[in-house]
């Protein structure tokens, strides 16, 4: 979906200064500092600490560098939400007891919502 939007717009990111100042510049700075830590600071003695910090910085930079979400299409009406989560908890007594054998599997299960 992002690729389609990028091709239609003919740019990777929206061309606003706010996008550059609040997202791209901080994301690039964080990623660059992570690479600098990895390349110049990491040693065998501090590997576990620096590598953990590297993971946190790279994950944080991805949050800044990902393209923005697509705006919802106004033509599509929002679907009515069902109350509750809509899932059922089904417990198979044979499976719970560890008595599952392909020859005796039945569909008898207790479902609650």
Secondary structure, 3 states (H helix, E strand, C coil): CHHHHHHHHCCCCCCCHHHHHHHHHHHHHHHHHHHHHHHHHCCCCCHHHHHHHHHHHHHHHHHHHCCCCCCCCCCCCCCCCCCCCCCCEEECHHHHCCCCCCCCCCCCCEEEC
